[in-house]
Amino acid sequence: MARIIVTPDEQRDVVLLDERVYPVHLENQLSQLQVIERLTWAVQDAEATGKSSDTPGPRVPSEV
């Protein structure tokens, strides 16, 4: 099992993504794209926290 954690550099107490990833999550293209989408959102939100004082709210995954 692996774990993905995304935090902005400036605010280490803010966690924007904390997700356990199992091999089953990478077995098909749709699941892979969903993991990458959530990771992309978290990285973008981490970057945005460095540009503003407000922490972005959590994103809601799109419906499949």
PEZI-V976669 format. One record per residue. N is the residue number from 1. RES is the residue in one letter. PHI is phi in whole degrees, 0 to 359 (none if undefined). Layout:
N_RES_PHI ; N_RES_PHI
This chain:
1_M_none ; 2_A_239 ; 3_R_224 ; 4_I_251 ; 5_I_231 ; 6_V_239 ; 7_T_227 ; 8_P_289 ; 9_D_300 ; 10_E_283 ; 11_Q_231 ; 12_R_292 ; 13_D_275 ; 14_V_262 ; 15_V_251 ; 16_L_263 ; 17_L_206 ; 18_D_219 ; 19_E_223 ; 20_R_273 ; 21_V_239 ; 22_Y_252 ; 23_P_306 ; 24_V_299 ; 25_H_289 ; 26_L_243 ; 27_E_281 ; 28_N_226 ; 29_Q_296 ; 30_L_298 ; 31_S_297 ; 32_Q_299 ; 33_L_295 ; 34_Q_293 ; 35_V_297 ; 36_I_296 ; 37_E_298 ; 38_R_295 ; 39_L_296 ; 40_T_299 ; 41_W_302 ; 42_A_295 ; 43_V_294 ; 44_Q_296 ; 45_D_294 ; 46_A_297 ; 47_E_296 ; 48_A_293 ; 49_T_293 ; 50_G_286 ; 51_K_260 ; 52_S_219 ; 53_S_275 ; 54_D_272 ; 55_T_276 ; 56_P_294 ; 57_G_284 ; 58_P_293 ; 59_R_267 ; 60_V_255 ; 61_P_302 ; 62_S_287 ; 63_E_287 ; 64_V_264
